[in-house]
Amino acid sequence: MNLNSKQPLPEGKLDPDLLKELLAELPTDESITIKPGLGLDAAGIKVETDYISATTDPITFAAENIGTYSVAVNINDIVCQGCRPRWYTASFMLPPGTTRQELKHLWRDLKQALKKWNVAAAGGHTEVTDAVNRPLLCGQIIGEPVAEKLLTPQDIKPGAVLYQWRPAALEGLALLAREHEEKLKEYINTEKLIRLKKLLEEPGICVWPEAEKLLQIKELTALHDPTEGGIATAIHELAEASGCGVKIRENNLLWPPGGIELARNLGIGPLGLLSSGCLLVVTNEKLIKPSEFSLTEIGRFTGGQDKILVNSRGKTTALPRYNQDQLLEV
């Protein structure tokens, strides 16, 4: 069988020879006692901890590099519970007409992402189905805690300090710049547009392993990664989970160069743009030297219920919440 063929794959499960080759390429480790293979419908994993953390996310916005996206966004959720990402499983749905060559390209991206962040492939499922009109990857990651307990925003108390690590809207701006480059030249100069395109690589949308340093902060109370609905919606989620209000200083928020300009020129709210790659960090005690962890203080939690945004002139408004990401507005 020619695995580089441009002939469309038949609907249903993959040819066993093709599947066997693809599974053999995925990274595993000694903790996986039953590894991915033909006729093996579930993984066996040896765990040496009292707790595990599990999360799952589908990739629906991105058309390219969906393996990279899948691994990254699931890692981010695991990190926010104070865990180290360990094992990955996925369901890969391919539309009719997908060729072996196209599948190999998608698979290579997934394999490289797992190796880059040292996550073991524990299994999954792949098939061709008319239920989708483009490749859909729904991944799951399981992690082990770095400390003795899992992090939760339910531990946030009034007076807690909210910090930002890395700029907001990284993912949304990068997707806009990559998928609508020619049209966006009317709204921002080419040099800034190129910088926005590179945000997927630098700093990237995955917070691991750089964020591992944050997990060593002894005062750490909670972490949260802003995704759909942007940093504003993520702040709302933290406040609601904790039962607190929050007051945010708009001037302190971090943005990529050119990001605010592009959002305003497009008439969308940067506060509501996909923000994977950024982290919200909460400590009930104020850190003595937040700069050691590249953290910027952006607000405080309050004993009330209001979510307030304070601008540079001291004027207060309600912090907006975006039920739909501003990327969809574009």
Residue pairs with C-beta under 8 A, 6 or more apart in sequence:
1 15
1 17
1 18
2 100
3 18
3 21
3 100
3 104
4 100
4 101
4 104
5 99
5 100
5 101
6 99
6 100
6 101
7 99
7 100
8 96
8 97
8 98
8 99
9 15
9 94
9 98
9 99
9 100
9 103
9 128
10 128
11 96
11 127
11 128
11 129
11 130
12 127
12 128
12 129
13 19
13 126
13 127
14 22
14 103
14 126
14 127
14 128
16 38
18 100
18 103
19 38
19 126
20 37
20 38
22 103
22 104
22 107
22 126
23 36
23 37
23 38
25 107
25 111
26 36
26 110
26 111
26 114
26 121
27 111
27 114
27 115
27 119
27 120
27 121
28 35
28 36
28 120
28 121
28 122
29 120
31 45
31 46
31 47
31 86
31 87
31 120
32 43
32 44
32 45
32 46
32 87
32 120
32 122
33 44
33 45
33 46
34 40
34 42
34 43
34 44
35 43
36 43
36 121
36 122
36 123
36 124
40 123
41 123
42 123
43 87
43 89
43 122
43 123
45 87
45 122
45 142
47 144
48 144
49 144
49 145
51 144
51 145
51 149
51 150
52 83
52 142
52 143
52 144
52 145
53 78
53 81
53 82
53 83
53 142
53 143
53 144
53 145
53 150
54 140
54 141
54 142
54 143
55 74
55 77
55 78
55 140
55 141
56 74
56 138
56 139
56 140
56 141
57 70
57 73
57 74
57 77
57 138
57 139
58 136
58 137
58 138
58 139
59 66
59 69
59 70
59 73
59 136
59 137
59 138
59 139
60 136
61 175
61 274
61 325
61 327
62 69
62 175
63 134
63 179
64 178
65 109
65 200
66 106
66 109
66 110
66 135
66 137
67 106
67 107
67 108
67 109
67 110
67 111
67 112
67 113
67 137
68 109
68 110
68 112
68 113
68 200
68 206
69 137
69 205
70 90
70 110
70 113
70 137
70 138
70 139
71 88
71 110
71 113
71 114
71 117
71 119
71 139
71 141
71 206
72 113
72 117
72 204
72 205
72 206
72 276
72 277
73 205
73 225
73 227
73 276
74 85
74 88
74 139
74 140
74 141
75 85
75 117
75 119
75 141
75 206
75 207
75 208
76 205
76 206
76 207
76 208
76 225
76 227
76 276
76 277
76 279
77 141
77 225
78 84
78 85
78 141
78 142
78 143
79 85
79 143
79 207
79 208
79 211
79 215
79 223
79 225
79 279
80 151
80 222
80 223
80 224
80 225
80 279
81 143
81 145
81 150
81 151
81 152
81 223
82 145
82 146
82 147
82 149
82 150
82 151
82 215
82 220
82 223
83 143
83 144
83 145
83 146
83 150
84 143
84 144
84 145
84 146
84 212
85 117
85 119
85 141
85 143
85 208
86 119
86 120
86 141
86 142
86 143
86 144
87 119
87 120
87 121
87 122
87 141
87 142
88 114
88 119
88 120
88 121
88 122
88 139
88 140
88 141
89 121
89 122
89 123
89 124
89 139
89 140
90 110
90 124
90 125
90 137
90 138
90 139
90 140
91 124
91 125
91 126
91 137
91 138
92 106
92 124
92 125
92 126
92 127
92 135
92 136
92 137
93 127
93 129
93 131
93 132
93 135
93 136
93 137
93 138
94 103
94 126
94 127
94 128
94 129
94 132
94 135
95 128
95 129
95 130
95 132
95 133
95 134
95 135
96 128
96 129
96 130
98 128
98 135
103 126
106 135
106 137
110 137
114 120
114 121
117 206
117 208
117 209
118 209
119 141
122 142
146 212
146 215
146 216
147 215
151 220
151 221
151 222
151 223
152 222
152 241
153 221
153 222
153 224
153 237
153 238
153 241
153 242
153 282
154 241
154 242
155 221
155 222
155 242
155 284
156 221
156 222
156 238
156 241
156 242
156 244
156 282
156 284
156 301
157 242
157 244
157 284
157 301
158 244
158 245
158 301
158 302
158 303
159 284
159 300
159 301
159 302
160 221
160 242
160 244
160 282
160 283
160 284
160 300
160 301
161 282
161 283
161 284
161 285
161 286
161 287
161 297
161 299
161 300
161 301
162 235
162 238
162 246
162 248
162 280
162 281
162 282
162 297
162 298
162 299
162 300
162 301
163 280
163 281
163 282
163 283
163 287
163 290
163 295
163 296
163 297
163 298
164 231
164 252
164 253
164 254
164 278
164 279
164 280
164 281
164 295
164 296
164 298
165 207
165 211
165 214
165 278
165 279
165 280
165 281
165 293
165 294
165 295
165 296
166 203
166 207
166 254
166 277
166 278
166 279
166 294
167 254
167 255
167 256
167 259
167 278
168 226
168 230
168 231
168 253
168 254
168 255
168 270
168 271
168 273
168 275
168 278
169 230
169 231
169 255
169 256
169 259
169 263
169 270
169 273
169 274
169 275
169 278
170 199
170 203
170 205
170 256
170 275
170 276
170 277
170 278
171 199
171 200
171 205
171 227
171 273
171 274
171 275
171 276
171 277
172 230
172 273
172 274
172 275
172 325
172 326
172 327
173 196
173 199
173 256
173 259
173 262
173 263
173 273
174 196
174 197
174 198
174 199
174 200
174 205
175 274
175 327
176 184
176 196
176 262
176 327
176 330
177 184
177 193
177 194
177 196
177 197
177 199
178 197
178 200
180 330
181 193
181 197
184 193
184 262
185 193
187 262
187 265
187 266
188 196
188 258
188 261
188 262
188 265
192 257
192 258
192 261
192 262
193 258
193 262
195 256
195 257
195 258
196 256
196 258
196 259
196 262
199 256
199 277
203 210
203 277
204 277
205 276
205 277
206 276
206 277
207 225
207 277
207 279
211 223
211 279
213 293
214 220
214 223
214 279
214 281
214 293
217 281
217 283
217 287
217 293
219 283
219 284
219 285
219 287
220 281
220 282
220 283
221 282
221 283
221 284
222 238
222 242
222 281
222 282
223 279
223 280
223 281
223 282
224 234
224 237
224 238
224 279
224 280
224 282
225 234
225 275
225 276
225 278
225 279
225 280
226 233
226 234
226 235
226 275
226 276
226 278
226 280
227 234
227 274
227 275
227 276
228 274
228 324
228 325
229 272
229 321
229 322
229 323
229 324
229 325
230 269
230 270
230 271
230 272
230 273
230 274
230 275
230 322
230 325
230 326
231 253
231 271
231 275
231 278
231 280
232 269
232 271
232 272
232 319
232 320
232 321
232 322
233 272
233 321
233 322
233 323
234 275
234 280
235 246
235 248
235 280
235 299
235 307
235 319
236 307
236 319
236 321
238 246
238 280
238 282
239 245
239 246
239 301
239 307
242 301
244 301
244 302
244 303
244 304
245 301
245 302
245 303
245 304
245 305
245 306
245 307
245 308
246 299
246 300
246 301
246 302
246 307
246 308
246 319
247 299
247 300
247 302
247 306
247 308
247 310
248 298
248 299
248 307
248 308
248 309
248 310
248 319
249 298
249 299
249 310
250 309
250 310
250 311
250 312
251 311
251 312
252 296
252 297
252 298
252 299
253 271
253 298
254 278
254 296
255 270
259 270
260 270
263 269
263 270
263 273
263 326
264 270
266 329
266 330
267 329
268 326
268 329
268 330
269 320
269 322
269 326
270 326
271 319
271 320
271 322
272 320
272 322
272 325
272 326
273 325
273 326
273 327
274 325
274 327
281 293
281 295
282 301
287 293
287 295
290 296
290 297
306 318
307 318
307 319
307 321
308 316
308 317
308 318
308 319
309 316
309 317
309 318
309 319
309 320
310 316
311 317
